[in-house]
């Protein structure tokens, strides 16, 4: 293997470049870097290398200072199926000839700052329930209406219930619990616009609104 590519430092990898590459490519290049240093690429060592080189992609959204090991299972299976790597999480990983060629090509692109032609941010395929909550609100018509004109925005009871994944039969207590949980998630994800939107809904429906009676808000 060529030693010059193994000496790349994490600072050589720019966020605007590596965030547009598939997880498969980032993991493959990290295996190459580990093996190039003469180290054994265990699963734990691979997680550390990926997080060190590409922290924004391999971290938890809510806890960015920690690596998310769940992001590795599917990409590693794909890399094995395509014949780029051999090994397992119980033992170690290594590259075959085609994997080395592919990894060197990826690292050259990373070093030169070459993004994919699409320029599209490729998010992790692993999404938690909280990720889906944030995505659901962002894609909702109610949130879009609020962003367009927050001062004159209004939301119907049915729209409010749909936003919280509730039906007409859902008890007020559950509606309150869902709203509070959504607010908690929005704050932990630093989604300030979503948090303001949910606070608007909270004031409308639980402070003088149709759910105000008997409410502790």
C-alpha positions as CSV (number, residue, x, y, z in Angstrom):
1,X,0.0,0.0,0.0
2,X,1.1,3.6,-0.6
3,X,2.3,5.2,2.6
4,X,1.7,8.8,1.5
5,X,-2.1,8.4,1.7
6,X,-1.9,6.8,5.1
7,X,-0.3,10.0,6.5
8,X,-3.4,12.1,5.8
9,X,-4.5,13.9,9.0
10,X,-8.2,14.3,9.9
11,X,-7.9,18.0,9.2
12,X,-7.3,17.1,5.5
13,X,-10.9,15.9,5.2
14,X,-13.3,18.8,4.8
15,X,-16.8,18.5,6.0
16,X,-18.3,19.9,2.8
17,X,-16.6,17.1,0.9
18,X,-16.8,14.0,3.1
19,X,-20.5,14.7,4.0
20,X,-21.4,14.2,0.4
21,X,-19.8,10.8,0.2
22,X,-21.6,7.5,1.0
23,X,-20.9,5.9,4.3
24,X,-19.5,2.9,2.4
25,X,-16.7,5.0,0.9
26,X,-15.8,6.6,4.2
27,X,-15.7,3.3,6.0
28,X,-13.6,1.7,3.2
29,X,-11.1,4.6,3.3
30,X,-10.8,4.3,7.1
31,X,-10.0,0.6,6.9
32,X,-7.3,1.4,4.4
33,X,-5.8,4.1,6.7
34,X,-5.8,1.7,9.7
35,X,-4.1,-1.1,7.8
36,X,-1.7,1.3,6.2
37,X,-0.4,2.2,9.7
38,X,0.3,-1.5,10.4
39,X,-2.6,-1.8,12.8
40,X,-5.3,-4.5,13.1
41,X,-8.6,-3.2,12.0
42,X,-11.0,-4.4,14.7
43,X,-14.5,-3.1,14.8
44,X,-13.8,-0.8,17.7
45,X,-10.7,0.6,16.0
46,X,-12.7,1.2,12.8
47,X,-15.4,3.1,14.7
48,X,-12.7,5.3,16.3
49,X,-11.0,5.9,13.0
50,X,-14.2,6.9,11.2
51,X,-15.3,9.2,14.0
52,X,-11.9,10.8,14.2
53,X,-11.7,11.4,10.4
54,X,-15.4,12.1,9.7
55,X,-17.0,13.2,13.0
56,X,-20.1,15.0,11.7
57,X,-21.2,11.9,9.8
58,X,-20.4,9.2,12.3
59,X,-21.7,10.9,15.5
60,X,-25.0,10.8,17.3
61,X,-27.1,13.8,16.3
62,X,-28.1,14.4,19.9
63,X,-24.7,13.6,21.3
64,X,-22.2,14.8,18.7
65,X,-19.2,14.1,20.9
66,X,-19.9,10.3,20.7
67,X,-19.6,7.9,17.7
68,X,-22.7,6.0,16.7
69,X,-21.7,2.4,16.1
70,X,-25.1,1.5,14.6
71,X,-24.1,3.3,11.4
72,X,-21.7,0.6,10.5
73,X,-23.7,-2.6,10.2
74,X,-25.4,-2.1,6.8
75,X,-22.4,-0.5,5.0
76,X,-20.0,-3.2,6.2
77,X,-22.4,-5.9,4.9
78,X,-22.6,-4.0,1.5
79,X,-18.8,-3.8,1.3
80,X,-18.4,-7.5,1.9
81,X,-21.1,-8.4,-0.6
82,X,-19.4,-6.2,-3.2
83,X,-16.1,-7.9,-2.5
84,X,-14.2,-4.9,-1.2
85,X,-13.5,-6.2,2.3
86,X,-13.2,-9.5,4.2
87,X,-13.7,-10.2,7.9
88,X,-16.3,-9.5,10.6
89,X,-16.9,-7.4,13.7
90,X,-16.0,-10.3,15.9
91,X,-12.6,-10.6,14.4
92,X,-11.1,-8.0,12.1
93,X,-11.5,-6.3,8.7
94,X,-9.1,-6.2,5.8
95,X,-9.2,-5.1,2.2
96,X,-8.7,-7.2,-0.9
97,X,-7.0,-5.9,-4.1
98,X,-10.2,-4.2,-5.4
99,X,-10.9,-2.7,-2.0
100,X,-7.4,-1.2,-1.9
101,X,-7.8,0.4,-5.3
102,X,-11.2,1.7,-4.4
103,X,-10.0,3.1,-1.1
104,X,-7.0,4.9,-2.6
105,X,-9.3,6.5,-5.2
106,X,-11.6,7.7,-2.4
107,X,-8.7,9.1,-0.4
108,X,-7.3,11.0,-3.4
109,X,-10.7,12.6,-3.9
110,X,-10.9,13.5,-0.2
111,X,-7.4,15.0,-0.3
112,X,-8.1,17.0,-3.4
113,X,-11.4,18.2,-2.1
114,X,-13.4,16.6,-4.9
115,X,-17.1,16.3,-4.2
116,X,-19.5,14.0,-6.1
117,X,-21.1,15.5,-9.2
118,X,-24.5,15.6,-7.6
119,X,-23.2,17.8,-4.7
120,X,-26.0,16.3,-2.6
121,X,-25.6,15.6,1.1
122,X,-25.9,11.9,1.7
123,X,-27.4,11.3,5.1
124,X,-26.9,8.1,7.1
125,X,-29.4,5.4,6.2
126,X,-29.8,4.7,10.0
127,X,-32.5,6.9,11.4
128,X,-33.9,6.9,15.0
129,X,-37.5,7.5,15.9
130,X,-36.5,11.0,17.0
131,X,-34.9,11.7,13.6
132,X,-38.2,10.7,12.0
133,X,-40.1,13.1,14.3
134,X,-37.9,16.0,13.2
135,X,-38.2,15.1,9.6
136,X,-42.0,14.6,9.8
137,X,-42.4,18.1,11.3
138,X,-40.1,19.7,8.8
139,X,-42.1,18.2,5.9
140,X,-45.5,19.1,7.4
141,X,-47.7,21.7,5.7
142,X,-48.4,23.2,9.1
143,X,-44.7,23.9,9.8
144,X,-44.3,25.3,6.3
145,X,-47.3,27.7,6.9
146,X,-45.8,28.8,10.2
147,X,-42.5,29.6,8.6
148,X,-44.1,31.5,5.8
149,X,-46.1,33.8,8.1
150,X,-45.7,33.2,11.8
151,X,-47.6,36.2,12.9
152,X,-50.8,35.3,11.1
153,X,-50.4,31.6,11.3
154,X,-53.3,29.4,12.5
155,X,-53.6,25.7,12.9
156,X,-56.8,23.7,13.2
157,X,-57.6,21.1,15.8
158,X,-57.3,18.3,13.2
159,X,-54.0,19.6,11.9
160,X,-52.7,19.9,15.4
161,X,-53.7,16.3,16.2
162,X,-52.2,15.0,12.9
163,X,-48.9,16.8,13.7
164,X,-48.7,14.9,17.0
165,X,-49.7,11.6,15.4
166,X,-53.0,11.7,17.3
167,X,-56.6,10.9,16.4
168,X,-59.9,12.5,17.5
169,X,-60.1,9.7,20.1
170,X,-56.7,10.4,21.6
171,X,-57.0,11.6,25.2
172,X,-55.9,15.1,26.1
173,X,-53.3,13.7,28.4
174,X,-51.6,11.8,25.5
175,X,-51.7,14.9,23.3
176,X,-49.9,16.8,26.0
177,X,-47.3,14.1,26.5
178,X,-46.6,13.9,22.7
179,X,-46.3,17.7,22.5
180,X,-43.8,17.8,25.4
181,X,-41.8,15.0,23.9
182,X,-41.7,16.7,20.5
183,X,-40.5,19.9,22.2
184,X,-37.8,18.0,24.1
185,X,-36.5,16.4,20.9
186,X,-36.5,19.7,19.0
187,X,-34.5,21.4,21.7
188,X,-32.0,18.5,21.9
189,X,-31.5,18.6,18.2
190,X,-31.1,22.4,18.3
191,X,-34.0,22.9,15.9
192,X,-34.9,26.3,17.2
193,X,-37.5,27.0,14.5
194,X,-39.3,23.8,15.2
195,X,-39.2,24.5,18.9
196,X,-40.8,27.9,18.4
197,X,-43.4,26.4,16.2
198,X,-44.3,23.8,18.8
199,X,-44.3,26.5,21.6
200,X,-46.8,28.5,19.4
201,X,-49.0,25.4,19.2
202,X,-48.6,24.8,23.0
203,X,-49.8,28.4,23.8
204,X,-52.7,28.1,21.4
205,X,-54.1,24.9,22.6
206,X,-53.0,24.6,26.2
207,X,-53.0,28.2,27.4
208,X,-56.5,29.5,26.8
209,X,-57.1,27.2,23.9
210,X,-59.5,24.2,23.6
211,X,-57.4,22.0,25.8
212,X,-56.8,24.6,28.5
213,X,-59.4,23.3,30.9
214,X,-57.8,21.3,33.6
215,X,-54.4,21.7,32.0
216,X,-51.3,22.2,34.2
217,X,-49.6,24.3,31.5
